[in-house]
């Protein structure tokens, strides 16, 4: 069965899941659909105007330490972003264009790398354009399409869809209506999809 | 190195950790110290007067589903408690007595079983007394000691110690000052302790 991978480019643990999912899914024989969405409106619906890791500093402090330990174990580079959470709207819009055209996974991994390994501003059109061009795509044309009303509306609809599925954090994985929350549930979600 | 296992008897994921920790620690060659504490005062310090799983129902709904799937995979029985979270103060006090006397792990697993597999009220002296007696200990004497000023004060101190270590949820694991939060980090915490 197909697994949907829901992620926000500002989400730290989505970075880990994006780095891990393709190899694990291939081993499990599961097809993955990459579903970029926005966590901000979902947090707002819970009454949070910021990341819970900022609202609850003790929890946030542990998160950065935990992320560092997990990146060490995975051999993934990590440089704590100077701004957290970064505005991920433009990156999510470009990812929807990338999904139409079949280059969403490599684009997404590159965005996570810029945010969490390079501490670059993923809200910047220049940074986004650079990633798009590095993937051999036309930067200006892709950015123009990403900021069209059609793509803006699609991102709103995707985020509404996430909310209807009960998604409240990122990364999340769905197999039909079955919801798995968190990078730590990736393996279990793949087992569910494979059975 | 020694690993400290911090848990609250009302905490769902502490039930899983309590069921898993001894076998995994033995395989890792790590000594475990069982540290019952109270999450309530720590939640209160974050401004929460209830479990976050009740305060954020969408998150709570996922938690029960996730717990069910994880219990299925582990072969652990689960019956959703009629009251959540249950008042865990008496059980934590008895656990401190048990820790003095060397029967804390088996007592703790029995309390988790009553709460999460039998849906019995772990705040009840009768239920606590029954568990204590079933372990071959004198119920009335243990309960009298558990409700002494000395043990009450000790539980307050343990909870302050947890807060000082940066603990904000349960289960947590500490190796020296290194903090690992959540049942999902048990294996990583053991690797840290073993290295």
Interface residues (C-beta under 8 A of the other chain):
Chain A: X46 X56 X58 X59 X61 X62 X65 X66 X69 X70 X73 X166 X168 X169 X179 X180 X181 X182 X184 X185 X188 X192
Chain B: X46 X56 X58 X59 X61 X62 X65 X66 X69 X70 X73 X166 X168 X169 X179 X180 X181 X182 X184 X185 X188 X192
